[in-house]
Amino acid sequence: MRRTIITGTGHYIPKKVQTNQDFSDHSFYDADQNKIDTPPEVIAQKFEEITGIGARRYVDPNMHTSDIGTIAAQRAIEDSGIDPETIDQLIFAHNFGDVKKGTIQTDVLPALAARVKHNLKISNPRCVAYDILFGCPGWVQGVIQADAFFKAGIAKTALVIGAETLSRVLDDNDRDSMIFSDGAGASVLEYSDADSESGIYSASSLSHTIDEAFFLFLGKSNHPEADPNIRYIKMHGRKVYEYALTHVPAAMKECVEAAGIDDVSKIKKIFIHQANEKLDEGVVKRFYRLYGEKVVPADIMPMSVHEFGNSSVATVPTLFDRVRRGDHKGHNLHEGDYVIFASVGSGMNINAVCYKI
C-alpha cells in the first residue's frame, strides 16, 4: 500500500542562549499595565517551576525566519538524498514571517516558502512554494496537507518546514514572553511505492473559533508608556492551558483509532508541541486515561522545552529530528514503532498524525 513516508529531516537551533537569569534586569507589568513588584528573579524562578523552561534560544541579529528555515531545509534534503528539483510542494509553516531585528513589522512578501525555494536555487516551476498559517500546529498541518496532495495524485514529494523567530515579536515587559523562542525544523516527505508498512496511517485536525479564536492574539505592550500602536504576541495562558487539556487528548485518540491501532501500548513515542512541561504532561496523562491507563510509560514523551523553549511550529520537527538522529538522550526510534505527532495553538487549532517508523 502506498503511504507518505518521511525520508529526511533537519533542524536549526540558534546559538544564543537566553537563560531565566537573563531576565533579572527586566521590569514586568501585568495586562492592566500595573508594575509587578515581585523581584524579576523570583518571577523567573516561579516561571520555571510552572513551565519547566530554564532557557531558550534566540537568533543572531542578522538572521530571519526564512534564513533558519532554509538551513533546516538544506539539512533535510541532504538527509533524504533527493534532488531538490524533484520537490513538488514546498510548504512553509510560520506565524509572523520575517521580522527584522529592531522592528516589529512582519514581512511576507514574497512568501517565506518562495524565499526558501530561491535560497535553495530550485528552478523547477512545478515546485509549488506556499506558506500556511495554523498557529503552533503549522508543521503538523503541513505534513497532513502534503499527504492529502499525494493521495490526490497532485504531488509525489514535499518539503515541509516549520520555523519561527518569536524573539522579534515579544513584549519584554510581559512575563509570558519568557515562554517563546526561535528555531526551525524541516522534513522531506515522499509518496512511497516500496513494499513497506512505514508511513502516515491517519490524521486528525480541529479548529475552535467561537470563544477560543483570540486566546492568542497581537496586543499592545504591558508597559504603560509603550507605543499603543505597536502589537506584540499575547495570550490568555490559563484559557490555552484548559483548552489543550480538554481537546488535545481526544484528538490524539481519534487519530489512533483511525489508524486501526487497537492497543495503546503499540504507541512508542509521542512528539507533542513543546509548549509547557506541565501542560504536555497533563495532555499525555489524559490521553492514556481515555484508554483506562493510569500509568504513562516513562519514555513515551521526549521533551526539549527545558533548554530550547517554545519555538512554535518548529518544536515538533526539531524534536523528531533530534530523536531520529539519536541526539536526544534517552530516546531512540526503531523500525516498526508507531509514533504520534500532536500540536495545539492559536486559532485555536489542534492536530495529530499517526506515523509508523
N, C-alpha and C positions, 0 to 999 in steps of 0.2 A: 504493500500500500504506500502511495506517495505521501510524504509528510514534509513539513517545513523543519529543517534542521539548522542549528547554529554551527557554522563551520569555522568561525573565527571570532575572537573577542579582543578588546583592548581598552585601556583606560588611561587617564591622566589625572594625577593628584598634584596640585600646586605645591611648591616647595615651602612657601611661607607658612609657618605655624603660628597661629594665634591662640595662646592659652587663655584659660579663665583669669589667670593672674594679670594678663594684659589689659583687663577691663577695670583694674583697680583705680585708675585715674579718671574714670567716666563719671558723669553725673546722670542719674537716671530719674525719669519722670513717669508718672502714670498716664493713662489715657485722657484724664481730665487736666493734664499739664501741671499737676502738682508735684513738686520735688519730693522724691522718696528719701527720707532721712536715714534709712538703713545704710551703713557703710557699704560701698561697692564690692569690697572683698567678701563681705557676708552674703550679699546678693549673689555673687558668683558661686559661692560655696553651696548655697541652697539650690541654685540653678543646676549644678552638677548632681546634687542628690536627687533632684526630680527627673532630670533628663538623661543622666549618665554621660553627658558630653563634658569632656575635660579639655578638649582642644578642637580646632577646626582649621581648615586650610583656605588661604586667600591667594588669588592670582597676582603675578607681578604687575606693576603699573602699566606696562606696555602690552599686556595680553588681554584678549577679549574672548567672549564665549565661543565665537566661531573658530578662533585660534586653537583653543584647547580641544574643541570638538574635532578639528582637523587632526590633531595629534592622536587622539583616541581612535579615530577612523583609520589612520595610516597603520596603526598597530594591529587593528582588527583585520585589515586587508592582508597585511604581511602574515598574520597568524593563519588566515584561511588559505593563502596561496593563490587566490583568484586573480584574474586580470581585471583591474578596475574598470576597463572599458566594457566589461560584460555585465556590469551592475545595471539593473533595470529601474530600481527605485532607490532614491537616496532621501531618507526621511530623517529630519532633524527635530527632535522634541526639546523645547525650551519654553520659557515663560516671559522673558524680558528682552530677548535679542542681545545685540552687542551694546554695552553701555561703557563709554569711555571713562577712564579714571578722572575724577574731579567733576563729573556731570551726573545727572540723574535721568537723562533723556535716552530712551531706547531707540535703537537703530535696527530696523528690519527691512530696509530697502537697499540692496536686494535681500531676499530671504537668506537665512543662515545656511540652509541647505545648498543654495546656489553658490554661496561663498566657499563652502567646503568643496563642492564639485570643482570650482575654479582653482582652489588651492591644490587639489589633487591632480589637476590638469587632465580631467576626464573630458574628452572631446565628443564622445558619443551623444548625439542629441536625444537619443531614445532612453538615455539615463535621466529619468524624470526626478527633479530635485524640488522638494517642498517641505515646509515646516508644519508642525502640529502643536497646538496649544491645548494641553489637557491637564494642567497642574502637575503635581509631582508624579502622577501615573503616566506621564507622557511617553517614556521609553517603552513601557509595557504595552501601551496602546499602539505605539509604532510597530511593535512586534505583531500584535493582533492584526493590524491593518495590512502589514506585509503578507501575512499568512492568508488573509482574505483575497488579496490581489493574486497570489499564487493559485489559489483554488479556483479563481475566476478565469484563469488562463491568460491574465494580462501581463504577468511577470514571472520570472524564474529565480532571480537573485535580488537581494536588497541589502542595503547598508542602513542600519538604524542607529542613530546617535542620540544620546541624551546628555546635554551639557548646560551648565548654568554658572554665572558669576554673581551670586546673590550679595556678595560683599559690596557691590556697586549700588545696591538699592536699599541699603539698611539705614535705619534711624538709630544713630549711636546712642540716643537718649532713651531707647526703648529696651527693656530687659529681654523681650522676646528676640531681639536681634542677635543674641548670643547663640541661638539655635542654628543659624544659617551659615552656609559655607559655599565654596566653589569646587567644581570638579567636572569631569567628563568621562563617559563610558560609551562604548560602541560595540556593535556586533554585525557580522555578516551572516545573512540567512539565505539558504538555498532550498529550492524545491527538489527533493532528492528522489531519484528513481531506484536508488540502491535497495537491495533486499535487507532492510534493517527495521527494527522496531523503534529506533530513536526518532525524536522529533516532537512537535506540538500535538497534543492529544485533545485539548479543549481550551476554551477561554470564556471568560465572563466579564461584562462591563456594566456599570451602573452610573447614572447621573442623577443627583438630587438637587433641584434648583429652585425650590419654593422657599422654604425657610432657611435653607442651607447655602444658597448661592453666594452669600457675602461673608461666610465665615473667615475667608481670607480675602483681602482687598488691598487697594492702594489708598493710603490716607496721609494726612499731614503729620508732621513731627510731633512728638510728645513735648518737645521743648517750647515753652510759651513765647519765646522771642524768635522762633524759626519762621521762615517764609511759609505762609499757609498755602501757597500755590504749588509748592513742591511736594510731591507724593512719594511715600515710601511703602515698602511691604509691611502689612499689618495683619494680625489675625486675632480671632476670638479663641484663644487657646483651649479653654475648657470645653467650648462647643465642638471644636475639632476633635478633641480627645474623646468625648462622649459619642460623637458621630461615628468615629472609626471603630470604637469598641462595639457599637450596636450593629453596624452593617458589614464590616470587612470579613469577620469570621463566616457569616452566611454566604457571602460571595465566593469565598475560598471553597467552602463545602460544595456549593453548586458546581464549581469548576471541577472538583474532584469527581463528583458523581457523573458529570457529563463525560469525563474521561473513561468511565467504566471501571474506576478503581474501587473495589469493594471492601478494601481493608486499609484503614488509615496508616497502619504500620508500614505500608509499602512506600509512603512518602518519606524520603531520606533527608531532604533539605527544604527549608522554606526561606527563599530570598525575599524578604519583605522590605519595603521602603524604610530607610533609616531616618525616622522622624524623631524618635524619642524612645529611650530604652524601656521605660515603664509602659509606654503605650504599645510598643511592639510585643513585649512580653504578655501584656494583657490580651491583645488580639489573638496571639497564638494559643494562649491558655483557653480562651473562649472557643476557639476553633476546635480544640481537642474535646472540650466539654460537649460540643454538639454530637460527638461520637460516643459520649458516655465515658470518656477517658479523663481521669483526674490528674494523671501524671504526664507531663510533657517530656519527651525524650531530651536528654541533656545536650545532645549535639545537633539538634534539629535546626537551630536558627543561628547562622553566622551573624555577627554584629560588628560594624565598623564605626558606628556613630560616636563611640567614645573618643576616638582620635581624629576622625575626619569630619564630624558634624553632619548636618543635613544639607546635602548639595542637590536637593530636589530630584529632578529627573535622572541625575547621574548616580544616585545611590545604588539602585538595583544592578545596573550593568557593571558598575565598578566592583561591587561586592562579588558578583558572579565571576567576573574575570579573575579576580584575586584567588578565589577558591579553585576555579578551574585550573589555574596555573600552579596551585599548591603554595601560594604566597600568604594564605590566611591561616595562621597557626591553629591546629586542632580540627581543621575541616578539610575534607577531600571528597572528590566525586569519583564514582565508579560506573562503568558501563552497565546500563540496565536500571540505574537509580531513577526514581520518579522525583521530580522537584517541582515546587510551586514558585512562580514569580507573582508577587502581590503588591499593590500600592494603593494609596489613598491621598487625595489632595484637593486643591482649590477647584471649585466648580459647583457643588462638591462632587468629585468623581472617584470611582473605585474600579479596580480591575484585577484580574488574576489569570494566569496561564499555567496549565499543567504540561510539563515537558519531561520526556524520558531521555536520559543521557545516552 
